C-alpha cells in the first residue's frame, strides 16, 4: 500500500526509524506514534519507500 501523501510517507519514515532503533520512540508524536504502535516494520518500510514525486502534501479525509 503506497503512501497517499508526503506527510504520510514522512510519518512512516519517522516510525520506521524508531522501530529500527535509529531514533528514540519517545520523540514520536501524532501519526508517526500511531503508525509505530500499530504497524509492522515491513508495512512501515513499504509506506516510507513510496516516492514523494507527484504526491500532495496532505490528503483530506472524506
C-alpha positions as CSV (number, residue, x, y, z in Angstrom):
1,X,0.0,0.0,0.0
2,X,1.8,3.1,-1.2
3,X,1.6,6.4,0.8
4,X,-1.1,8.8,-0.4
5,X,0.7,12.0,0.7
6,X,4.1,13.4,1.5
7,X,3.0,13.7,5.1
8,X,2.1,10.1,5.4
9,X,5.4,9.0,3.8
10,X,7.4,11.2,6.2
11,X,5.5,9.9,9.3
12,X,6.1,6.3,8.2
13,X,9.8,7.1,7.8
14,X,9.9,8.5,11.4
15,X,8.1,5.5,12.8
16,X,10.4,3.1,10.9
17,X,13.5,4.8,12.3
18,X,12.1,4.3,15.8
19,X,11.3,0.6,15.1
20,X,14.9,0.1,13.9
21,X,16.3,1.9,17.0
22,X,17.8,4.8,15.0
23,X,15.7,7.3,16.9
24,X,14.1,7.2,20.4
25,X,10.4,6.3,20.3
26,X,9.6,9.0,22.9
27,X,10.3,11.5,20.1
28,X,7.4,10.3,18.1
29,X,4.0,12.1,18.2
30,X,0.8,12.2,16.2
31,X,0.6,10.0,13.1
32,X,4.1,8.6,13.5
33,X,3.3,7.4,17.0
34,X,0.1,5.7,15.8
35,X,2.0,4.0,13.0
36,X,4.7,2.9,15.4
37,X,2.2,1.3,17.7
38,X,0.0,-0.4,15.0
39,X,2.2,-1.4,12.0
40,X,4.9,-3.9,11.4
41,X,8.4,-3.0,10.2
42,X,7.5,-4.4,6.7
43,X,4.4,-2.2,6.4
44,X,6.3,0.9,7.6
45,X,9.1,0.2,5.1
46,X,6.6,-0.1,2.2
47,X,4.9,3.3,3.1
48,X,8.3,5.0,3.8
49,X,9.8,3.9,0.5
50,X,7.0,5.4,-1.6
51,X,8.3,8.1,-3.9
52,X,7.1,11.6,-2.9
53,X,7.1,12.9,-6.5
54,X,3.7,14.0,-7.5
55,X,2.1,13.4,-4.1
56,X,0.1,16.2,-2.4
57,X,1.5,17.5,0.9
58,X,-1.7,16.4,2.7
59,X,-4.9,14.5,1.8
60,X,-8.1,15.5,3.4
61,X,-10.3,12.7,4.9
62,X,-13.5,12.3,3.0
